[in-house]
Amino acid sequence: MPPMSWLPAFIFLSIWDAIAFGVGVVILIYLGMNYSKWPKKIRGSLLVLSFIALWFTLLNWIHDGLHNTGAMPPNWMLLAFTEYTFHVPWLIFGLALVYVITQLVKVYKK
């Protein structure tokens, strides 16, 4: 258990990771339902962007779970620094890619 002063930071990160995992699941569902409807010209690009978004959302959640099980006190400060330095930007990047994909799909559906 981390010190009480670090608990809000870890709770925030856990909530953020759960949201990102949900976004990743939604991307998988969207790919499964709409891949054949995408214009053939941009299918490869959208698939690559989708894969990157999935990598940064789904796999980051699993990676954090592995961090949590391997955390060894008294290194809570180092763990928090690592989590916020690497994982938060990955999640933001993954969500930004989701936005790009939806914009591309809207443009090319017309």
N, C-alpha and C positions, 0 to 999 in steps of 0.2 A: 504494500500500500504506500503510495507516495505521501509526502508530507501534505498536510491539509492546505497549505498555501499554494501547492501545485495542482490540487484537485480540480479547480475550475478550468485551468488550461487544458487538462487532459479530457475533461467532460466536453468542452467545446470541440476539441479535435475529434473525439469519438462521434459527436453529432454530425460534424462536417463530413467525416468519412462515411457515415451511414447514408447521408444524403447523396454523396458521390456514388456510392454503391447502387443506390436506387436509380440514379441517372444512367449508370452503366447497364442495368437490367433493362431500362426503357430503350436504350440504344439497341440492345440485342433484339428486343421485340420488334422495334421499328425496322431493323435490317431484315429480319425474317419475313415481315409482312410486305415490305415495299422495295426490296432490292430489284426485282424484275421490272418495276415501274420506272426506275431511274433511266434517264437518257443514256444510250450506250457510249456516247462521247465522254461522259464524265463518270461512268461507273467505277473505273479503276481508281480515280482520284478520291472519290467519295468513300470507296471501300478502305483505302489507306487511311484517310482521315478518321473513319469510324474505328478502325483497328487501333489507332493511336489513342483515340478518346476512350476506348474500352480498356486499353492498357493502363491509362492514367486513372481511371475510375475504379474498375473492378479489382485489378491486381494490387492497387495501392491499399485497398481495404484489407486484403489478405495479408499484405506485407506488414501493415500496422499491427494486425493480430499476432504475427510472428514476433514483432518487436515487443509487444506486451508480454508474451509468454517468456521471452528471454531477458526481460529487464531484471537487473540485479542491483539491489540497494547497495551502497548509498549513491548511485550514479543517476539520480532522478534529474538533476540539473542538466547533465549531458544528454540524457534521453529526450528531455523536453526540447533542448536546443536542436538536436538532430531531427526530431519530428517536425518542428516548425520551420526549420531551414529548408528541408527537402520535400516534405510531403504536402504542405499547404500550396506551394507553387505548382506542384504536379496536379493537384486537384483543380486549381484555378485554370491551368492550361487545358486540362481535359474538358472542363465546362465551356471554355472558350471555343474549343474545337467542335463541341456539340452545336454551339451557336452558328459557327461557320457552315457546318453541314446543313442545318435547317435553312440558312439563307441561300446556299447553293441550290438546294432542292426547290425552293420557291422560285428562284430565277429560271431554272431550266424546266420547270413544269409548264410554264406559259407557252 
